[in-house]
Amino acid sequence: MNYELIIVRYGEIALKGKETRKRFENILVSNIKKALKTQNISNTIKKEWGRIYVYTTEINEVICVLKKIFGITSISPAVQTKSDFNSISKIGRVITKEKLNNKTSFAIRATRTGEHDFSSQDVAIHVGNEIVKTTKANVNLTKPDFELFIEIRNDNAFLFTGKIHGVGGMPYGTQGNVLAIIDSNESILASWYLMRRGCKAIFLNTKESFEDILASFLEDWFVKSDIFPVKAGNNFFENIDKIASEKNCKAIVSSHIINGDSQKILSEIRLLKKHINLPILQPLIAMQREDINKKYKEIGLTI
């Protein structure tokens, strides 16, 4: 089946008030456009309440990008048609023709939004009967071999066969700036967790050896940010205060982990809090080393 668009879903944005939700949606759309532009992928984006649609002929390439856009919970390559039974059934038969036979089972998962003279169950029954006639497959609503999803929204219907998980969180740039002190792989991972929560990370790089790793990391996650090279020394904390003030950062991100010499780690945290007036965020503080290493691989961070 040649898919023509990708349905983009988000999670936490939907819990916000109307104006905040609209603003966050616009930021998410902007982030998607910027990411696709970096890959020279031709696309058209449309937005409606609760959904974002990316129309493109480069479906696989767009999927790879969308999976790394903060704020997206799931995506689905889909086919769009009219919301009448005949149009939906026609596409349903095309999608299932080569996937089903008399030895396989399927289920229709239909949802509906808007005013219609039929229910979601009516759609599932009608389309299901048409597919049975075409493929001779069996209906199994509990453990089917194949699922066909039909999402009806006002005058349009979208058909797809599954959901691909996204990274989730909040759209990058919706939650203010944080200053991330980069001195290890852990510090980049700590920054990633705050970026996933919608914060824009300003990077304070203390090691020249991390320049390429950090640049590659930002490119891989389709975000742009300022990187300031700063060497540890007598003016280290002054530099932190200066850059944090200039970039309007609301907090400092550190990568401290209570693992091994806990007294040393706690002393470092106390020293940091002594010299820095901003809140210190430590997303890795209680994580185990094996969990951290696993997360490295998940986000593609070079160790």
N, C-alpha and C positions, 0 to 999 in steps of 0.2 A: 504494500500500500504506500502510495506517495503522500506523505503528510505535508500539509501546507502552512501549518502554524504550530506554535508551542504555547500551551496554557501555562501561565505563571501564577503560583499561589503564594500567599504570604500568611503569617500567623499572627504575631503580636500586634501588628499595625491595626488589625481589625478591632482590637480592644480599646483603641484610643477614641477620643471625642471627634466629632465630625471634622472640624477644621484641622486639628492635629493629624488626623488620619489622612486627609487630603494632602497635606504638606509632606507627610512621610511617603505617601504613594508617589508623589511627584519626584521626590529625591531618589526613590528606588528606580523609577523609570529612567531618570537621568543617569544613574549609575550603570544601568543596563546598556543604555545608548553609548556611553563612554567606553565601556568594556568591549562592546561589539565593534566600535570604531577602531580600537587598537588592533583588532584582528582583521580589519578590512572586510567585514561581513555585511553584505547588503541586507537590510531589514526594514520593516515598518512596524511600529509599535502602536497598539490601541489599548485604551484603558477604560474600564467600566467598573461599577461598584463591586469590589471584591475580587476582581480578576484583571490580569494584564495579559495581552495577547501579542506574541512576537511572530509576525508573518515573515517567512524567509524560505528560500530554496535550499539553504545550507543547514538543514536540520541538525545533523550530527555535530557540526562545528559549533552551532549555537548552544546545544545541550552542554558541551564541554565548558563553555563560558558561564552559562547560567548556574551550573552546579557550584560555582565559586563566587557567586554574588551574595553578599551578606543581606539577610532579610528574606530570602526566598526559601520557603519550606519544601515545596515540591514543584515539579514540572511534568507536563505530558505532551508529547507530540500528538497532534489531533487533526481531524478533518472537520471542516465546518460545512453545514448545510442548513436548509430551512427547517423550522420546527414543526412541520406537518409529518404525519405518519409515513406517507409514501417516500418522501425525501430521506427520512431517517432510515427506513427499511432498506432503501436502495444502497446507501453507504454501508449499512450494517452487513448486508449480504456480500458486498465486495470485500470488506475487511475479514470476514469469517470464512469465505469460500475455500481458501487454501489452508486454513488452520483447523477446520473441523471435518469430521466424517462420522459414519455410523458407529464408530468405536470410541468416540470422544464425547465429552460433556461440556456444557457451557452455562454461564449465567449472565443475565443482563442486570447491570446496576444503573438504574436511572434516577436522576434528580431533576427537579424543575423549579425555576424561579420566574415569576411574572404571572400574568393573567392568561389562562388557557381553559378550553372547554374539555380538558382531559386531565387525568392524574398521572403521576409517575408510574404507577402500577399499570395503567392502561397502555402506556408506551412500552413497558417491559413485555407485557403479554403480546401485543401486536407484533413488535419486532422479533420477539422470541419465536413466535409461530412462523414468521416468514423465514427465519434462519433454519428452523427445523425442516421446512419444506425444501429448502435449497441444499442443505448439507446432510440431512437425516441424523444429525447429532442429537444427543439426549440433554435435557435440561437437568441441571444439578445445582441447586442454590446453596448447598452446604460446602461441598468440596469439588468445585468444577475444575476441569482441565484448562479452561479458558474463560476469561471474563471480558465482557464488552461494556465499557462505561459510556453512558449517554447523559450529557449535561445540557439541559434545555434552559436557555436564558432568553426570555421574551421571544423574539421572532427567529432566533437562531438556535441551532443544536450543534453540539460539539461531541464527536465520537473519538474515543481513545481506548487503549488496551492496558494501561497501567500508569503508575505514578513513579517518577524518579525523585529520590530524596535530594533536597538542597541542603545548604549549610545552616539555614535557619537564622535565628537571631533578629537583629534590627538592621535597617539599611545604614550603610556606612555614612557617617557625617550627620546623623540625626541627634546625637547625644553630646555634642561639645568636644573639646580637645583635651587630650591627655599627653603628658610628656613621658616617653618610654626610655628608660636607661638601658642601652644595649651593651652588654658585656659578656653574653653567653648565648648559646642556643635557647636556653630556658627563657631568657629575656625576650627573645623574638616570639616564642610561644605565648608568653604572658601577654605580649602586645596583641597577638592574634585574638585572645579571648576578649580583650576590651574592644577590639575592632568589630568582633562579632556582635557585641552589645551596642554597636552603633557609634562608638567613639572614633573620632579622627585622631590617629596617633602621630605625634611629632617625635622623631627619633633623635636621641642623643647617643651617638656612636662613640664608645670609648676605646674601641680596638680597630685598627686599620684592617686586620685580617677578616673583619666581618662586613666590609664594604660590599663585596660581591655577593655574599650570602643574603644580605639585607636587600640589595637591589633586586636580586632574583626573586626573593620572597614577595616583594611588593608587586613585581610584574606578574608573578604567578597568580596573585589574588586580585589583580585588576584594580589596584588602588595607587594613588599618587600621594606623596607626603614629603615634608621637609626632613632632611637628614643633616644634623649638625655634628661634625667631628669634634670631640672634646677629649682631651687627655686628662687622666686622673692626676691630681696634684693639689697644691695649696688653694687654688682658685676653683676647685671642682664644684663645690656647693654654690659658690657665687655664680658660676656659669649656669647651673641648673635654675637658680632663681631668675636670672636675667632672661634666659630663653623662655622659661615658663611664663614670665610676665609679658614678654613681647608677643608670644603666640596665644595668649589668653587661655592657657591650660588650666583646667580645673582640678587636676590631680596628677600624681606621679605614679608610674607603673614600675614595680620592681619584680624580680624573679626569685625572691627568697623562698627556700623550701626547707621545712623542718625535717631534715634527713641527714643523719650522721652527727656532726658536731653541732648540736642544737644551741649550746651556749654561745658559740661563735656567731651563729646566724642571728640570734636574738640581740647580740651586741651590735651587729651591723645594722639591724633594723632600728635600734634605739639611737644610733649615731645619725642615721638618715633622718629620723623624726626630729632629732635635736636641731638640725641645721635647715630643715625644710618645713615651711609653714603650711604647705598644701597637704591634703590627704594623701596617704600612701596606699595604693591598691596593690594587693599581692594575690593574684588569682591562682597561683600554683602552691600556696603555702602548705596545704594539707595533702597534696598529691603524692602518690608513691612513684618511685623511679620507673617501674615497669609501665605505669599508666602514662607517664610523660613520654617515654620512648615510643609507646603505641601511638600517641597523639602526633608525635613527629612524623611518623609514616602517613597518618591519615591526612595531614595537611600538606605533605610534600616538602617538609623542611629538611634540608641537608644537615646531617649531624657531623 
